[in-house]
Amino acid sequence: MAKKKGNRIVIKMKSSESGFTYWTEKNRKNDPSRLEIKRYDPHLRKHVPFKEEK
């Protein structure tokens, strides 16, 4: 049987100040636009904005 296409997708979050990336999931129904979140960057050792990348 074919699997139903769900609302959750895996996305890549890239740091705005360094090249570090996080992989996470988002619900495409609740967040149809690109996501931007402040996360911890271990390269810089501080919190910086991370933007969704495709």
Secondary structure, DSSP 8 states (H G I E B T S, - for coil): ------SEEEEEEEESSSS-EEEEEEETTT--S--EEEEEETTTTEEEEEEEE-
